[in-house]
Amino acid sequence: MNIFLKDLYGKVVCKSKFEDDMCGKYPRIGWVNKNGKRIMRKDVKYKIIKLDESPQFKFLCGEKNYYKEYTNVNGWISGYGEERKRAVLNFENLINNFDERKMTQIDCVLEQDKYVLVDGLHRCSIMYYKDREKCIRVNIIKCRDFVSLPLK
């Protein structure tokens, strides 16, 4: 099915309420900080947002601090946070080398009557930034783990 990018949503981590900044402002489930604090599922909340509210889209618009803060990995010794230390550089490389022709379709789930991207928020943000009226091919999947992430 084809959907306008403006009708797609992303699911992002909400800012944490941890007093200790060692946990970062946007920690992910399973991360462990230098003090041994493991982030549990109950510690992380998510929200569903329009593409133009995403840290990725804001980055493209020149508001880079939100994305940099969102990908904050200071103090993490395990979890996929280690892989995110190059997140800004990796995103800049994607922006500079993005080939829209390679985007055949994107996976979404239907959540709260919204088409929510399971993967591809960076790529869809780039396309939306370039053309807000663009339509893309979407594959609706069932992904219980993704849909069950606790909302704010």
N, C-alpha and C positions, 0 to 999 in steps of 0.2 A: 504494500500500500504506500502511496505517496502522501507526505505531510509537509506543510510549510514549516520551515525552521522556527518561525515565530510561535508555532503551536507546540514546540517541544520544551521539555523541562529537564533540569538537572537535579540531582540529589546530592547535597553537600553537607559536610560536617558543620555543626554549629560551634560557635566559639565556646570554649570550656569555661567552667566556673571555678577551676582549680586555683587555689591561692598561690600555689607554688608554680612559678613560671618555668621551672625545670620540666614541666609536663608539656610545655608549648601551649599556644593558644588554641590549636586545632588538632589535638592528638587523635590517633586512630586506635581502634580495637586491637589489642595484642601488643601494642608498643610497650617497651620497658625503658624507663629513664635511668640515669646514672645512679639515682638513689634506690633503685630496685622496685619502683612503683610500676606495676603492670596495669595498663588501661583495660578495664573490663567493658563488656557490652553495655552495662548499666551506666557507665561513665560518659558515653558518647551519644549525642543526639544529632539527628539529621533534619534538614528541611528541604522541601521541594521548591525550586525557584525557576523563574524564567531565565532563558539564556543570557539576557542582558543584565541580569543581577549576579551572574557567576563571577568568581574571581578571575577566571580565564578571560571573559569578555572585558572586564574592567581593565585587565592588563593590556589588552589590545587597544583600549581607549586611552592609554597613557597613565592610568591609575594603577601603578605597578605594586604599590605597597600592600594592598589587600592580598594579592596573589602571593607575594613574598611571605607575608605573615601566615597565610593559609597553608603554605608548604613548609612552614617552620619545622625544623628537625633538631634544633639545639637541645642537647642533653639526652638524645635517644641513643641507646646502645644496641637495640634489637628491634625487630619488626621491620616492615617494609619502609620505615622511616629512613633507614640507611640508604636506600635506593633514591630517596627524594632529595638528597643533598645537591644534586645537579638539576633539580626541577626547573629552575628559571632558565638555565642555559639550554636544557632539553626543549623547553617550550619555545624559546627564541629560535632554535634550530628548526622546530616543526613549522613555525610561522614562516620562516625564510624559505623552506623547502617543501611546503605543502603542495601536493598535487591533487586537486579536487577530482580529477578523472579516476583516481584510484579508490574513491569512495563509492562503492557499488550500493551498499545499504548499511544501515546502522540498527543495532538491537535496542529495543525499548520494552518496558513493561507498562501495563496499564495500572496506574495507582492513583487513587482518589480522582478517577475520571480524567487523568492527565497522562500523556505519553511522556514517560520519564526515561531518559537515556540510561542504559546500563553501563555502557562504555562509549566514549567518543565525545565527551563534553569539550575537550580541547579542540578537536577537529570541527565539531559543529559550531563552536564559538567563532572560529576563524571564518567559516563559511558565512555565518550570520553577520559578522562584522563587515564582510565584503558585499553581501547582498541580502538584505532583510526580507526580501520577497521570494527567496529561493525555496524550492520544494525538493525534498530528498526522499529516497526509498527507505522505508522503515519496515523492519521485521519485528512483529510483536511476539515476545517470548514469555514463558512463565519462569520466574526465577524467585523461588520462595525465600532464599537467603537475602536477596536484595530488597524485596518488598517488606521483609520482616525487620529491617533496620529501624530502631526506635526513633520516631519523629519527635520533634520539639513540641 
